[in-house]
């Protein structure tokens, strides 16, 4: 993968914390607000959200159009790898955030 866009890990953390099986897509403004992006980084965060929403580099995010996204349960393994390899999250942090998802239980690092 290419180098990460600014704020991508913060935005993914919000998507993970708000993810529910069968949940509703999350709008751009809500995700950016919950990510606590500083006011001088909001423009970059909006661009990053759009990249996450539309880029094939993020198959674990479903684009719902109208600036809304949802995590793709079918690609949790790729999400875990991204969080570990690119965002630098420890196995323990990932385990704590994802342990209640059945699709995560079989993942190996």
N, C-alpha and C positions, 0 to 999 in steps of 0.2 A: 504494500500500500504506500501511497505517497505520504508526505508529511501531513500531519493533521491540521485541519483548519483551526483558526482561533476559536476557543470556547467549546469545541466539539465534546470534550469529556464532561464539561459541566452540563451541557444540554442532554447528553446521553444519561447522565445520572438522574436528571429530572424525569426523563422518559421512563427510566427503570423504576423510580420511586412511585410514580403514578400509574404504572402498568397494572392492569387487571385483565384476567382472561375474559374476553367478551366485552371489554371496556370500550369507551368512546375515544375517538381520536382527540388529540390535544392540539389546540391552536398555537400558532407561533408566538403571539404576544404573551400568552399564559406561560409557555415553557421558558421564554426569555426572562420573564418576571421572576419565576420560581428559581431560576438559575443564579439569581443575584449578580447579574452582569453589571459592572459599573457603568454609569451613564455615558462615559466616553468610549465604551466598547459596544454599545447597543447596535450601532450600524454593522460592525463586524459580526456580532452575534446573529443578526437577522440574515446576513449573507451566509453564515455557517449553517443556520437552520435550513435555508433554502438548498444548500449543498447536500446536507444530510437527507433532506426530503426527496431530492431528485437524482442523486448520484448513484451509479451502480456499485460504487465502493462501499455503500452502506445497505446491503441486502436485508439487514435486520430491522430496517425501518420501512414501514408502508406509507406511501404518499397518498393521502386522502384528498388531495387538491384543496383549493381554498385555504392554503397555508396550514393544513392540519396533518398530523402524523400519528402513528401508533407503532409500537414494536411488533415485529413479526415473530410469533412463537416458533415458526418453522426454522428460524435462523438464529436461535439463541446461542448455539455453539459458536457461530461466527462473532456474535456480539461479545461473548465471554473472551474469545481470543483477542478481539480488538481492545477491550478494556484492559486486559493483561499486558498485551504486547505494545500497544500504542499509548494508552493512558497511564500505564505503569501501576495499575491496581494490583494489590497483592491477592493471592488465592483466598486468604482469609476474608478480605473485604468483599470479594466477589461472592464467596460462599454465604456471607451474612446477608447480602442483598438479594440473592437469587435462590436460596435454599428451598423456598416454598414452591418453586416452579418445577413441576414434574419433568419438563423438557430439559432442565439443567442437571438433574441428578446423575446422568451418565457421562458428563463431560470430564475429559482428562486433559491435563496441561502438558 
